[in-house]
Amino acid sequence: MTAIVDAEKCSACGECVEACPLDAISMQDDHAMVDEETCGDCGACVDVCPTEAITVS
């Protein structure tokens, strides 16, 4: 399982980058990108995303 970002919903606010305890999220091309190998499936990014652009599956 890993976090998945819907690029169309992402507002590039950076809240998920700040919330990720494993530094698995970065901003690229005006939206968040998740490093699947680093992601720990904790859901911290899902909880802070104001546009509900991130899911864990």
PDB file of N, CA, C, O and CB in Angstrom:
ATOM      1  N   MET A   1       0.840  -1.190   0.000  1.00  0.00           N
ATOM      2  CA  MET A   1       0.000   0.000   0.000  1.00  0.00           C
ATOM      3  C   MET A   1       0.880   1.247   0.000  1.00  0.00           C
ATOM      4  O   MET A   1       1.977   1.263   0.560  1.00  0.00           O
ATOM      5  CB  MET A   1      -0.953   0.002   1.221  1.00  0.00           C
ATOM      6  N   THR A   2       0.372   2.269  -0.634  1.00  0.00           N
ATOM      7  CA  THR A   2       1.100   3.528  -0.691  1.00  0.00           C
ATOM      8  C   THR A   2       0.119   4.676  -0.901  1.00  0.00           C
ATOM      9  O   THR A   2      -1.018   4.463  -1.322  1.00  0.00           O
ATOM     10  CB  THR A   2       2.161   3.501  -1.817  1.00  0.00           C
ATOM     11  N   ALA A   3       0.562   5.878  -0.609  1.00  0.00           N
ATOM     12  CA  ALA A   3      -0.259   7.066  -0.852  1.00  0.00           C
ATOM     13  C   ALA A   3      -0.271   7.362  -2.347  1.00  0.00           C
ATOM     14  O   ALA A   3       0.745   7.248  -3.032  1.00  0.00           O
ATOM     15  CB  ALA A   3       0.274   8.294  -0.049  1.00  0.00           C
ATOM     16  N   ILE A   4      -1.445   7.743  -2.830  1.00  0.00           N
ATOM     17  CA  ILE A   4      -1.619   8.079  -4.245  1.00  0.00           C
ATOM     18  C   ILE A   4      -2.200   9.481  -4.329  1.00  0.00           C
ATOM     19  O   ILE A   4      -3.179   9.799  -3.653  1.00  0.00           O
ATOM     20  CB  ILE A   4      -2.542   7.042  -4.974  1.00  0.00           C
ATOM     21  N   VAL A   5      -1.590  10.319  -5.166  1.00  0.00           N
ATOM     22  CA  VAL A   5      -2.030  11.703  -5.319  1.00  0.00           C
ATOM     23  C   VAL A   5      -2.792  11.860  -6.626  1.00  0.00           C
ATOM     24  O   VAL A   5      -2.303  11.473  -7.687  1.00  0.00           O
ATOM     25  CB  VAL A   5      -0.829  12.672  -5.273  1.00  0.00           C
ATOM     26  N   ASP A   6      -3.983  12.425  -6.548  1.00  0.00           N
ATOM     27  CA  ASP A   6      -4.756  12.792  -7.736  1.00  0.00           C
ATOM     28  C   ASP A   6      -4.264  14.184  -8.138  1.00  0.00           C
ATOM     29  O   ASP A   6      -4.621  15.182  -7.512  1.00  0.00           O
ATOM     30  CB  ASP A   6      -6.340  12.769  -7.460  1.00  0.00           C
ATOM     31  N   ALA A   7      -3.448  14.240  -9.180  1.00  0.00           N
ATOM     32  CA  ALA A   7      -2.809  15.497  -9.596  1.00  0.00           C
ATOM     33  C   ALA A   7      -3.824  16.574  -9.953  1.00  0.00           C
ATOM     34  O   ALA A   7      -3.542  17.761  -9.786  1.00  0.00           O
ATOM     35  CB  ALA A   7      -1.896  15.251 -10.784  1.00  0.00           C
ATOM     36  N   GLU A   8      -4.983  16.190 -10.434  1.00  0.00           N
ATOM     37  CA  GLU A   8      -6.001  17.175 -10.809  1.00  0.00           C
ATOM     38  C   GLU A   8      -6.624  17.835  -9.586  1.00  0.00           C
ATOM     39  O   GLU A   8      -7.051  18.987  -9.664  1.00  0.00           O
ATOM     40  CB  GLU A   8      -7.088  16.517 -11.649  1.00  0.00           C
ATOM     41  N   LYS A   9      -6.685  17.133  -8.464  1.00  0.00           N
ATOM     42  CA  LYS A   9      -7.243  17.698  -7.236  1.00  0.00           C
ATOM     43  C   LYS A   9      -6.195  18.445  -6.413  1.00  0.00           C
ATOM     44  O   LYS A   9      -6.541  19.320  -5.619  1.00  0.00           O
ATOM     45  CB  LYS A   9      -7.864  16.599  -6.396  1.00  0.00           C
ATOM     46  N   CYS A  10      -4.927  18.108  -6.596  1.00  0.00           N
ATOM     47  CA  CYS A  10      -3.857  18.682  -5.786  1.00  0.00           C
ATOM     48  C   CYS A  10      -3.699  20.179  -6.054  1.00  0.00           C
ATOM     49  O   CYS A  10      -3.582  20.608  -7.202  1.00  0.00           O
ATOM     50  CB  CYS A  10      -2.539  17.956  -6.063  1.00  0.00           C
ATOM     51  N   SER A  11      -3.697  20.964  -4.978  1.00  0.00           N
ATOM     52  CA  SER A  11      -3.538  22.417  -5.102  1.00  0.00           C
ATOM     53  C   SER A  11      -2.099  22.868  -4.872  1.00  0.00           C
ATOM     54  O   SER A  11      -1.815  24.066  -4.897  1.00  0.00           O
ATOM     55  CB  SER A  11      -4.453  23.124  -4.121  1.00  0.00           C
ATOM     56  N   ALA A  12      -1.189  21.922  -4.647  1.00  0.00           N
ATOM     57  CA  ALA A  12       0.228  22.205  -4.413  1.00  0.00           C
ATOM     58  C   ALA A  12       0.452  23.072  -3.177  1.00  0.00           C
ATOM     59  O   ALA A  12       1.351  23.913  -3.162  1.00  0.00           O
ATOM     60  CB  ALA A  12       0.827  22.887  -5.628  1.00  0.00           C
ATOM     61  N   CYS A  13      -0.360  22.870  -2.146  1.00  0.00           N
ATOM     62  CA  CYS A  13      -0.245  23.671  -0.928  1.00  0.00           C
ATOM     63  C   CYS A  13       0.961  23.269  -0.078  1.00  0.00           C
ATOM     64  O   CYS A  13       1.483  24.087   0.680  1.00  0.00           O
ATOM     65  CB  CYS A  13      -1.513  23.544  -0.105  1.00  0.00           C
ATOM     66  N   GLY A  14       1.407  22.013  -0.200  1.00  0.00           N
ATOM     67  CA  GLY A  14       2.571  21.552   0.541  1.00  0.00           C
ATOM     68  C   GLY A  14       2.281  21.009   1.925  1.00  0.00           C
ATOM     69  O   GLY A  14       3.208  20.611   2.632  1.00  0.00           O
ATOM     70  N   GLU A  15       1.023  20.981   2.332  1.00  0.00           N
ATOM     71  CA  GLU A  15       0.667  20.463   3.656  1.00  0.00           C
ATOM     72  C   GLU A  15       1.120  19.012   3.822  1.00  0.00           C
ATOM     73  O   GLU A  15       1.598  18.631   4.890  1.00  0.00           O
ATOM     74  CB  GLU A  15      -0.849  20.571   3.881  1.00  0.00           C
ATOM     75  N   CYS A  16       0.976  18.215   2.789  1.00  0.00           N
ATOM     76  CA  CYS A  16       1.357  16.800   2.861  1.00  0.00           C
ATOM     77  C   CYS A  16       2.864  16.630   2.990  1.00  0.00           C
ATOM     78  O   CYS A  16       3.335  15.727   3.683  1.00  0.00           O
ATOM     79  CB  CYS A  16       0.859  16.054   1.626  1.00  0.00           C
ATOM     80  N   VAL A  17       3.612  17.490   2.330  1.00  0.00           N
ATOM     81  CA  VAL A  17       5.074  17.430   2.411  1.00  0.00           C
ATOM     82  C   VAL A  17       5.510  17.662   3.859  1.00  0.00           C
ATOM     83  O   VAL A  17       6.372  16.955   4.381  1.00  0.00           O
ATOM     84  CB  VAL A  17       5.731  18.483   1.462  1.00  0.00           C
ATOM     85  N   GLU A  18       4.905  18.658   4.495  1.00  0.00           N
ATOM     86  CA  GLU A  18       5.226  18.979   5.884  1.00  0.00           C
ATOM     87  C   GLU A  18       4.793  17.865   6.839  1.00  0.00           C
ATOM     88  O   GLU A  18       5.469  17.604   7.834  1.00  0.00           O
ATOM     89  CB  GLU A  18       4.563  20.292   6.284  1.00  0.00           C
ATOM     90  N   ALA A  19       3.673  17.210   6.541  1.00  0.00           N
ATOM     91  CA  ALA A  19       3.106  16.204   7.447  1.00  0.00           C
ATOM     92  C   ALA A  19       3.787  14.843   7.350  1.00  0.00           C
ATOM     93  O   ALA A  19       3.713  14.052   8.290  1.00  0.00           O
ATOM     94  CB  ALA A  19       1.640  16.040   7.164  1.00  0.00           C
ATOM     95  N   CYS A  20       4.438  14.562   6.251  1.00  0.00           N
ATOM     96  CA  CYS A  20       5.013  13.227   6.044  1.00  0.00           C
ATOM     97  C   CYS A  20       6.222  12.992   6.955  1.00  0.00           C
ATOM     98  O   CYS A  20       7.237  13.677   6.832  1.00  0.00           O
ATOM     99  CB  CYS A  20       5.422  13.047   4.572  1.00  0.00           C
ATOM    100  N   PRO A  21       6.111  12.015   7.876  1.00  0.00           N
ATOM    101  CA  PRO A  21       7.222  11.769   8.802  1.00  0.00           C
ATOM    102  C   PRO A  21       8.415  11.066   8.146  1.00  0.00           C
ATOM    103  O   PRO A  21       9.500  11.014   8.726  1.00  0.00           O
ATOM    104  CB  PRO A  21       6.734  10.940   9.967  1.00  0.00           C
ATOM    105  N   LEU A  22       8.219  10.532   6.950  1.00  0.00           N
ATOM    106  CA  LEU A  22       9.292   9.804   6.270  1.00  0.00           C
ATOM    107  C   LEU A  22       9.888  10.580   5.098  1.00  0.00           C
ATOM    108  O   LEU A  22      10.729  10.052   4.371  1.00  0.00           O
ATOM    109  CB  LEU A  22       8.774   8.475   5.778  1.00  0.00           C
ATOM    110  N   ASP A  23       9.465  11.816   4.912  1.00  0.00           N
ATOM    111  CA  ASP A  23       9.925  12.646   3.784  1.00  0.00           C
ATOM    112  C   ASP A  23       9.734  11.927   2.448  1.00  0.00           C
ATOM    113  O   ASP A  23      10.604  11.977   1.579  1.00  0.00           O
ATOM    114  CB  ASP A  23      11.409  13.023   3.966  1.00  0.00           C
ATOM    115  N   ALA A  24       8.597  11.262   2.294  1.00  0.00           N
ATOM    116  CA  ALA A  24       8.314  10.505   1.078  1.00  0.00           C
ATOM    117  C   ALA A  24       7.581  11.327   0.022  1.00  0.00           C
ATOM    118  O   ALA A  24       7.342  10.842  -1.084  1.00  0.00           O
ATOM    119  CB  ALA A  24       7.502   9.286   1.416  1.00  0.00           C
ATOM    120  N   ILE A  25       7.224  12.568   0.356  1.00  0.00           N
ATOM    121  CA  ILE A  25       6.451  13.396  -0.575  1.00  0.00           C
ATOM    122  C   ILE A  25       7.241  14.638  -0.935  1.00  0.00           C
ATOM    123  O   ILE A  25       7.839  15.292  -0.080  1.00  0.00           O
ATOM    124  CB  ILE A  25       5.085  13.787   0.032  1.00  0.00           C
ATOM    125  N   SER A  26       7.229  14.948  -2.228  1.00  0.00           N
ATOM    126  CA  SER A  26       7.879  16.163  -2.713  1.00  0.00           C
ATOM    127  C   SER A  26       6.941  16.836  -3.711  1.00  0.00           C
ATOM    128  O   SER A  26       5.994  16.223  -4.203  1.00  0.00           O
ATOM    129  CB  SER A  26       9.271  15.847  -3.368  1.00  0.00           C
ATOM    130  N   MET A  27       7.218  18.094  -3.997  1.00  0.00           N
ATOM    131  CA  MET A  27       6.412  18.818  -4.982  1.00  0.00           C
ATOM    132  C   MET A  27       7.130  18.785  -6.327  1.00  0.00           C
ATOM    133  O   MET A  27       8.303  19.146  -6.421  1.00  0.00           O
ATOM    134  CB  MET A  27       6.152  20.292  -4.527  1.00  0.00           C
ATOM    135  N   GLN A  28       6.426  18.354  -7.356  1.00  0.00           N
ATOM    136  CA  GLN A  28       6.965  18.305  -8.713  1.00  0.00           C
ATOM    137  C   GLN A  28       5.862  18.660  -9.697  1.00  0.00           C
ATOM    138  O   GLN A  28       4.739  18.170  -9.578  1.00  0.00           O
ATOM    139  CB  GLN A  28       7.558  16.903  -9.032  1.00  0.00           C
ATOM    140  N   ASP A  29       6.173  19.498 -10.655  1.00  0.00           N
ATOM    141  CA  ASP A  29       5.200  19.885 -11.687  1.00  0.00           C
ATOM    142  C   ASP A  29       3.883  20.373 -11.094  1.00  0.00           C
ATOM    143  O   ASP A  29       2.809  20.001 -11.568  1.00  0.00           O
ATOM    144  CB  ASP A  29       4.934  18.713 -12.615  1.00  0.00           C
ATOM    145  N   ASP A  30       3.963  21.199 -10.064  1.00  0.00           N
ATOM    146  CA  ASP A  30       2.797  21.818  -9.428  1.00  0.00           C
ATOM    147  C   ASP A  30       1.835  20.844  -8.768  1.00  0.00           C
ATOM    148  O   ASP A  30       0.645  21.136  -8.651  1.00  0.00           O
ATOM    149  CB  ASP A  30       2.056  22.605 -10.433  1.00  0.00           C
ATOM    150  N   HIS A  31       2.334  19.684  -8.334  1.00  0.00           N
ATOM    151  CA  HIS A  31       1.535  18.780  -7.508  1.00  0.00           C
ATOM    152  C   HIS A  31       2.454  17.859  -6.708  1.00  0.00           C
ATOM    153  O   HIS A  31       3.641  17.721  -7.002  1.00  0.00           O
ATOM    154  CB  HIS A  31       0.562  17.949  -8.384  1.00  0.00           C
ATOM    155  N   ALA A  32       1.873  17.242  -5.701  1.00  0.00           N
ATOM    156  CA  ALA A  32       2.652  16.359  -4.832  1.00  0.00           C
ATOM    157  C   ALA A  32       2.957  15.040  -5.526  1.00  0.00           C
ATOM    158  O   ALA A  32       2.138  14.508  -6.274  1.00  0.00           O
ATOM    159  CB  ALA A  32       1.904  16.102  -3.522  1.00  0.00           C
ATOM    160  N   MET A  33       4.144  14.527  -5.264  1.00  0.00           N
ATOM    161  CA  MET A  33       4.567  13.227  -5.782  1.00  0.00           C
ATOM    162  C   MET A  33       5.015  12.384  -4.591  1.00  0.00           C
ATOM    163  O   MET A  33       5.719  12.874  -3.708  1.00  0.00           O
ATOM    164  CB  MET A  33       5.722  13.374  -6.853  1.00  0.00           C
ATOM    165  N   VAL A  34       4.610  11.123  -4.569  1.00  0.00           N
ATOM    166  CA  VAL A  34       4.950  10.217  -3.477  1.00  0.00           C
ATOM    167  C   VAL A  34       6.001   9.216  -3.946  1.00  0.00           C
ATOM    168  O   VAL A  34       5.841   8.574  -4.984  1.00  0.00           O
ATOM    169  CB  VAL A  34       3.689   9.482  -2.958  1.00  0.00           C
ATOM    170  N   ASP A  35       7.073   9.091  -3.172  1.00  0.00           N
ATOM    171  CA  ASP A  35       8.080   8.054  -3.424  1.00  0.00           C
ATOM    172  C   ASP A  35       7.524   6.766  -2.825  1.00  0.00           C
ATOM    173  O   ASP A  35       7.522   6.592  -1.607  1.00  0.00           O
ATOM    174  CB  ASP A  35       9.504   8.430  -2.800  1.00  0.00           C
ATOM    175  N   GLU A  36       7.057   5.874  -3.680  1.00  0.00           N
ATOM    176  CA  GLU A  36       6.389   4.657  -3.228  1.00  0.00           C
ATOM    177  C   GLU A  36       7.278   3.775  -2.360  1.00  0.00           C
ATOM    178  O   GLU A  36       6.780   3.080  -1.475  1.00  0.00           O
ATOM    179  CB  GLU A  36       5.912   3.871  -4.415  1.00  0.00           C
ATOM    180  N   GLU A  37       8.575   3.794  -2.599  1.00  0.00           N
ATOM    181  CA  GLU A  37       9.483   2.949  -1.821  1.00  0.00           C
ATOM    182  C   GLU A  37       9.718   3.497  -0.411  1.00  0.00           C
ATOM    183  O   GLU A  37      10.053   2.742   0.502  1.00  0.00           O
ATOM    184  CB  GLU A  37      10.815   2.813  -2.547  1.00  0.00           C
ATOM    185  N   THR A  38       9.544   4.795  -0.239  1.00  0.00           N
ATOM    186  CA  THR A  38       9.763   5.425   1.062  1.00  0.00           C
ATOM    187  C   THR A  38       8.472   5.524   1.874  1.00  0.00           C
ATOM    188  O   THR A  38       8.514   5.521   3.105  1.00  0.00           O
ATOM    189  CB  THR A  38      10.363   6.812   0.874  1.00  0.00           C
ATOM    190  N   CYS A  39       7.339   5.611   1.204  1.00  0.00           N
ATOM    191  CA  CYS A  39       6.043   5.776   1.863  1.00  0.00           C
ATOM    192  C   CYS A  39       5.787   4.647   2.853  1.00  0.00           C
ATOM    193  O   CYS A  39       5.966   3.473   2.531  1.00  0.00           O
ATOM    194  CB  CYS A  39       4.916   5.831   0.824  1.00  0.00           C
ATOM    195  N   GLY A  40       5.365   5.016   4.064  1.00  0.00           N
ATOM    196  CA  GLY A  40       5.108   4.032   5.111  1.00  0.00           C
ATOM    197  C   GLY A  40       3.633   3.759   5.350  1.00  0.00           C
ATOM    198  O   GLY A  40       3.280   3.105   6.332  1.00  0.00           O
ATOM    199  N   ASP A  41       2.765   4.247   4.470  1.00  0.00           N
ATOM    200  CA  ASP A  41       1.322   3.998   4.565  1.00  0.00           C
ATOM    201  C   ASP A  41       0.695   4.516   5.857  1.00  0.00           C
ATOM    202  O   ASP A  41      -0.296   3.949   6.318  1.00  0.00           O
ATOM    203  CB  ASP A  41       1.056   2.525   4.446  1.00  0.00           C
ATOM    204  N   CYS A  42       1.234   5.562   6.446  1.00  0.00           N
ATOM    205  CA  CYS A  42       0.727   6.031   7.741  1.00  0.00           C
ATOM    206  C   CYS A  42      -0.550   6.860   7.610  1.00  0.00           C
ATOM    207  O   CYS A  42      -1.336   6.931   8.555  1.00  0.00           O
ATOM    208  CB  CYS A  42       1.790   6.851   8.442  1.00  0.00           C
ATOM    209  N   GLY A  43      -0.766   7.488   6.451  1.00  0.00           N
ATOM    210  CA  GLY A  43      -1.964   8.286   6.237  1.00  0.00           C
ATOM    211  C   GLY A  43      -1.900   9.703   6.748  1.00  0.00           C
ATOM    212  O   GLY A  43      -2.902  10.416   6.699  1.00  0.00           O
ATOM    213  N   ALA A  44      -0.750  10.136   7.239  1.00  0.00           N
ATOM    214  CA  ALA A  44      -0.633  11.513   7.746  1.00  0.00           C
ATOM    215  C   ALA A  44      -0.947  12.530   6.652  1.00  0.00           C
ATOM    216  O   ALA A  44      -1.552  13.567   6.926  1.00  0.00           O
ATOM    217  CB  ALA A  44       0.782  11.764   8.302  1.00  0.00           C
ATOM    218  N   CYS A  45      -0.550  12.246   5.442  1.00  0.00           N
ATOM    219  CA  CYS A  45      -0.795  13.150   4.316  1.00  0.00           C
ATOM    220  C   CYS A  45      -2.287  13.234   3.992  1.00  0.00           C
ATOM    221  O   CYS A  45      -2.795  14.302   3.651  1.00  0.00           O
ATOM    222  CB  CYS A  45      -0.012  12.685   3.078  1.00  0.00           C
ATOM    223  N   VAL A  46      -2.981  12.107   4.099  1.00  0.00           N
ATOM    224  CA  VAL A  46      -4.417  12.068   3.825  1.00  0.00           C
ATOM    225  C   VAL A  46      -5.148  12.971   4.807  1.00  0.00           C
ATOM    226  O   VAL A  46      -6.063  13.701   4.425  1.00  0.00           O
ATOM    227  CB  VAL A  46      -4.959  10.620   3.912  1.00  0.00           C
ATOM    228  N   ASP A  47      -4.748  12.920   6.061  1.00  0.00           N
ATOM    229  CA  ASP A  47      -5.424  13.687   7.111  1.00  0.00           C
ATOM    230  C   ASP A  47      -5.286  15.197   6.931  1.00  0.00           C
ATOM    231  O   ASP A  47      -6.180  15.942   7.331  1.00  0.00           O
ATOM    232  CB  ASP A  47      -4.878  13.292   8.460  1.00  0.00           C
ATOM    233  N   VAL A  48      -4.194  15.661   6.344  1.00  0.00           N
ATOM    234  CA  VAL A  48      -3.976  17.112   6.230  1.00  0.00           C
ATOM    235  C   VAL A  48      -4.329  17.700   4.866  1.00  0.00           C
ATOM    236  O   VAL A  48      -4.354  18.922   4.716  1.00  0.00           O
ATOM    237  CB  VAL A  48      -2.547  17.422   6.530  1.00  0.00           C
ATOM    238  N   CYS A  49      -4.599  16.866   3.883  1.00  0.00           N
ATOM    239  CA  CYS A  49      -4.864  17.380   2.528  1.00  0.00           C
ATOM    240  C   CYS A  49      -6.206  18.109   2.460  1.00  0.00           C
ATOM    241  O   CYS A  49      -7.255  17.491   2.647  1.00  0.00           O
ATOM    242  CB  CYS A  49      -4.844  16.228   1.506  1.00  0.00           C
ATOM    243  N   PRO A  50      -6.183  19.422   2.194  1.00  0.00           N
ATOM    244  CA  PRO A  50      -7.425  20.197   2.183  1.00  0.00           C
ATOM    245  C   PRO A  50      -8.310  19.916   0.967  1.00  0.00           C
ATOM    246  O   PRO A  50      -9.497  20.241   0.989  1.00  0.00           O
ATOM    247  CB  PRO A  50      -7.102  21.665   2.231  1.00  0.00           C
ATOM    248  N   THR A  51      -7.765  19.328  -0.078  1.00  0.00           N
ATOM    249  CA  THR A  51      -8.547  19.060  -1.283  1.00  0.00           C
ATOM    250  C   THR A  51      -8.889  17.580  -1.439  1.00  0.00           C
ATOM    251  O   THR A  51      -9.458  17.179  -2.455  1.00  0.00           O
ATOM    252  CB  THR A  51      -7.790  19.539  -2.504  1.00  0.00           C
ATOM    253  N   GLU A  52      -8.548  16.770  -0.444  1.00  0.00           N
ATOM    254  CA  GLU A  52      -8.803  15.321  -0.484  1.00  0.00           C
ATOM    255  C   GLU A  52      -8.234  14.684  -1.742  1.00  0.00           C
ATOM    256  O   GLU A  52      -8.862  13.825  -2.361  1.00  0.00           O
ATOM    257  CB  GLU A  52     -10.303  15.043  -0.401  1.00  0.00           C
ATOM    258  N   ALA A  53      -7.010  15.128  -2.116  1.00  0.00           N
ATOM    259  CA  ALA A  53      -6.349  14.636  -3.323  1.00  0.00           C
ATOM    260  C   ALA A  53      -5.530  13.377  -3.074  1.00  0.00           C
ATOM    261  O   ALA A  53      -5.023  12.774  -4.020  1.00  0.00           O
ATOM    262  CB  ALA A  53      -5.459  15.709  -3.893  1.00  0.00           C
ATOM    263  N   ILE A  54      -5.393  12.972  -1.816  1.00  0.00           N
ATOM    264  CA  ILE A  54      -4.525  11.840  -1.499  1.00  0.00           C
ATOM    265  C   ILE A  54      -5.334  10.702  -0.879  1.00  0.00           C
ATOM    266  O   ILE A  54      -6.153  10.906   0.017  1.00  0.00           O
ATOM    267  CB  ILE A  54      -3.396  12.274  -0.545  1.00  0.00           C
ATOM    268  N   THR A  55      -5.077   9.509  -1.384  1.00  0.00           N
ATOM    269  CA  THR A  55      -5.677   8.303  -0.815  1.00  0.00           C
ATOM    270  C   THR A  55      -4.557   7.303  -0.560  1.00  0.00           C
ATOM    271  O   THR A  55      -3.485   7.393  -1.158  1.00  0.00           O
ATOM    272  CB  THR A  55      -6.776   7.698  -1.766  1.00  0.00           C
ATOM    273  N   VAL A  56      -4.812   6.354   0.328  1.00  0.00           N
ATOM    274  CA  VAL A  56      -3.854   5.288   0.569  1.00  0.00           C
ATOM    275  C   VAL A  56      -4.525   3.989   0.154  1.00  0.00           C
ATOM    276  O   VAL A  56      -5.580   3.621   0.672  1.00  0.00           O
ATOM    277  CB  VAL A  56      -3.387   5.247   2.072  1.00  0.00           C
ATOM    278  N   SER A  57      -3.893   3.299  -0.793  1.00  0.00           N
ATOM    279  CA  SER A  57      -4.441   2.000  -1.213  1.00  0.00           C
ATOM    280  C   SER A  57      -3.352   1.117  -1.748  1.00  0.00           C
ATOM    281  O   SER A  57      -3.618  -0.016  -2.150  1.00  0.00           O
ATOM    282  CB  SER A  57      -5.531   2.177  -2.268  1.00  0.00           C
TER     283      SER A  57
END
